[in-house]
Every structure is written in structure tokens, then in C-alpha cells.
Amino acid sequence: MIGSGTSDGTDTKARVLQSTDIVELIGRTVRLKRSGKDFVGLCPFHQEKTPSFHVSPSRQFFHCYGCKKGGNVIDFVMQRDRVEFIDALRLLAEQAGIPMPAAGQKSNASERQVLLDAHSSACALFEKLLSHPQLGKPARDYLAQRGFTSESTKRFQLGLASDSWDALVTSPLMKKFAPAQLALAGLVKPRERGDGYYDTFRNRLIFPIRDESGRIIAFGGRVMPGSEDPAKYLNSPETPLFSKSRCVFGLDLARQRIVETRTVAVVEGYTDVVMAHQFGASNVVSPLGTALTEQHVTLLRRFADRIVLLFDPDSAGESAVNRAVEIFLSQPVEIAIASLPDGQDPDEFLLANGLEAFNKVLADAADALSFKWRQLSRRFESANAVTGRQQALDEYMRTLSQARSSTAGGVDPLRWGAALLRVSRLTGIPKEELNQRFRIKSGKRGPRKTAAQVSAAAKPTMPSPLPPMTARQKAEGFMLGLLLLEPARWDDVQQHIAPADFMDDQLRAVADLFWRHQRDEGQPELNEFLSLLDEAARSVALEWVREAQEVEDAAAVMEGGLQYLRDERHREEGRKLTAHLQRTGDSSESSVVKPPSEMLLDDLEAMRQLQDNARRPDLKRVAL
Ligand SMILES: [Zn+2]
């Protein structure tokens, strides 16, 4: 519940909230029009034609009726730029001229800085060699022959490593670094006999690998034509700066476009990335000699809702596609697969067909589940249609079952429900039947959960409030909204009710925090209080704040709400008493009603849709 505020950042946070005007900040990217007390505009977080995005200048918060996103200026920047709290805070602090408290771990910070400096010096050395009139000419000719422009070369800071064992280690440019530091940076390696160091990269075209902010953290080297070296590509080893399972190439340059399109295309090699950007397809990145990992997806998910894997034609093989299915099941992101026609690589394809054709390939990409199904259907096509289909089905179920069980920590029930629904549409098998098939399969691994257990497990992720809303929820919501707007009313209200009187879980949690804040730190300022809530709680709280804002006579509503809760409490006590009397009278029958298991998938689907809508309603699932 309580999050975001770090001990050293709390003070900065308050200052940032005080000195940033939310209308001015949001007005830079969203066209806002005055409407009554608020400003309204088209929501930047979901697609809409009529404005449901409200910004309150007096209360300094934003809230969208459509997608339910809302919060203060820090929340806005976090969602707009998809950054962590601390980065949003830093950005706003910079803009407001507020100094940030220095981060801890001084020694690590300085070691990191030395490694970063070593990389940028090495990069300068490599770039210098590539532009050398004689020594760099073969490499420049090769780049030109591959179709790379000199502008691309500069943008990506391409370079050349000398055909020598010690060009870097003896270069005057690198003199300020101790060899041990260069070794820690992965730029040199100790000789086996223990006397000195030799260069890691020799006679290779150099592709600097930069983090999402553009700092060079590693290098990738492609072998020069005619070299005897059997390794076509070579990357920096793992260092304190660089872990290849966490970095993707090109993200710093692709980031802006990815956020705009919410889509990232993943190709296989860095030459493909450079070429894609050269053609204007700037939402393209590549992993570094590995398959896409969970960490890659987590990183990309900060910027994109849809990941399109663009496989080389020869590598859209079984394991790569199965891996994509696994990722789809384990992470809340769309995974689509595209493959290029005629056995072309992305850079060949772009050179031959241009940007528009390339974008069309990305747009036409099939989601991972459909791609897998089509692949299997084609493979098992046979003279006997019935047998072929059955074989494809069996294989498909096996793949899904394996992908599900190899997902660390298990598949989220919402995600699994969504997957089964899609599989049902693809194969024509009713989802109840699919559900049965998988339940039987998973039953082999352990005791079967009852429907009640499964639905209980699914509950915590259920967004609240769920329609239809009860009168009670409304009364609780209005009262809490009014309290948040006018915290001075608490002195009176707390004499009549306590957080425990709120029956709705989400409202009760917000009330609990509000009560504690009142007791321990005094009246909470609304937009500061919002920062203490997680996203779901904030969204619910804001909804009621907005409802409460519309109220004409707040005092009457508050009194009515209190009266309602008091009456409810009496009714509840009456019910308990009656039940007690009945129990003592007749204790033979217990009639516990279990939810029918058939309902489970429908519930999951409904919840998935709610979750999706909350996330981003305009991003419709790929139609099947
Ligand atoms: Zn919205």
C-alpha cells in the first residue's frame, strides 16, 4: 500500500509537487481546454475521440474516466515515460531546479564511472581508426558495400578495432586507465602466462552497445571480411556494467519511437538494427547473441505493449516459436511473430523493398499462439485431413502444456484464461473442453485444486470495484471521496466510523491509510496522499474524489452516508443474532454454495478484460 516515497526522496518529492504545475506540465503534451473547474483533453494513455481526461488545477491531479489512470505530476511522468518513481522525480526536480539528494554507495558509483569512461575512450579510439584514411578504408568500403550510410555510422558510433594484439592496451588514449580497470571493463584480457594483457577486440567492426540513456556499456564486434577468425560476432564479456541477458542493442535510439507506437520490433543482429533505423524504422532493437530472455521482455515492456519478433527465415524454428509462446504466457505483453518472405534478412529486405513494406510485415505479424497453430497445421497437413488435424492438435496441446509448466512461478490465471480463450477460437474447441483437458493434464503433477481454491487464488488480481456496485459501496465511496477532498471533515467523521466499517477491501485500505495519516502526520494534502497509494487504489480513490467533487451539499451527503453505515451496522447485528438463534435451534444441515466451475473461465475472461482495459483499452487483442 505504502510505496514510492524513499526516505531521502520524501523531502524532494514534496518540493517537486509544490513547484510543478500539473496543467502546465500536461499541457505541454496534451491539448487541454478549460471546462468548469477542470481542464479536459484527449487521454494520452488510451485512444479516444471525445475527451475523458481531466486535469484539476486546484487539486493538482489528473484522472481519466476512460482508462482510469490518474495521479499527481510524478505519476503522470512515470506513466508517460514509463520510468520508475525515482527517475520521474529526478526529471521533475531538474526541471524545477531542485537538487536531488546524492545516491548512496559512493565507491560503487565511482567504479562504475571509471568503467563508463573507459568505454567512451575506447569508443573514441575505435571511431578514430575507422575514419583513418588508409587503415580504416577496407572497413569503410565494406560498410558502404553493405549499404550503410556515413550518417548511420556516426549515429551508432561504429568503429574499427585494429588488427593487432595490443593497439588498445598501449594506446595513449587509454593511458589514464590501469590495465586491471580495462580488464574489469572487458576491453582487455590477461595473458595466459600472466605477463600483461591483450586486446579483446581485434580486426573487427565495432558496434558500441549503449544503455537506454545512451551510455556505452559494452561493445559488439563483427568479423572483418577475409578474416580467419571463426567467430562471426563477439560481444564484451559480462561486466559490472553489462549483462547480455538484460541489454538490447539500439534501445537508446529506438526508445522514443517505441513509446509513440507502443510497439517494439526485435531483430536478430545489430547490423539489422542499424539498417532499420537508417530506413526510418526506428522502433527496432536486437538482443546480443542470445534468445529473448525474461529480463529483456521486462525491460521492453516498460516502453511497449507489443513485441514483434522478426525472425530470419531459417530460424523461426521450433524452439524460438515455443519460447515466444512461453513469454506470452508469462508476461502481460503481446508477442507477435513475423517472418520475411523469400529467405531475406531484414537488412536485405529493407534495401530491396523499403520502409513501407517493412512496416507492413510488422503490422501483419501473427500473435505467438496463432503463429504456432498455423505452423503445426501446415506441418501436419496430410492426405487424411482428420488425422492431420488431430496430430496438429495433440502437438499444440503438448506445446502449451510444456510452456505453461516451464514458466517460472506458474502462469497467472488471468493470463492462462486469456490464452485458452484464444486457443479455443483458433482450434474451434470449446473453452470448457480445453479447460477440462488441461485440468486433467495438470492433475498428474499434483492434487487438483477445487474451483473455489482456484477462484480464491485469482481474487487478489481482480480489479475493484466490480459492477454492479452496491448501495453500500456507493455510500462508502462518496464518504471517502469527500474526506480526501476536505480532510478537515475527518475530525467529525472519525467519531462515528472507523476504517473497519468500510466493507469494500480497496476503500478500507485507503481509509486505513488516511486515518493513520490523520493521526500521525496531520491532514493529508490530496496530491501527496495519492503518492502513497498503489496504482489500483489510487484509481479507485480518484474516481470517488471526482464523484464527490460533483456533490452540491457535501455536509448532507456525509451525514446521509454516516446514517446509512450506522443503519447497516444495526441490520448486520440483527442478522448475526438471527443466525445465532437459528444455529442453536437446528445445526443438522450446512448449505455451502460452491461457485460452479464452469463459470471460472468466463470470470477469468471478464477479469482479463477489465485488467486490459485498465492497462490500455485501445490496444485491442489481435483479431483472430
Ligand atoms: Zn485514458
Residues whose N, C-alpha, C, O or C-beta is under 5 A from the ligand:
A	BS01	ZN	C43 F45 H46 C64 G66 C67 K68
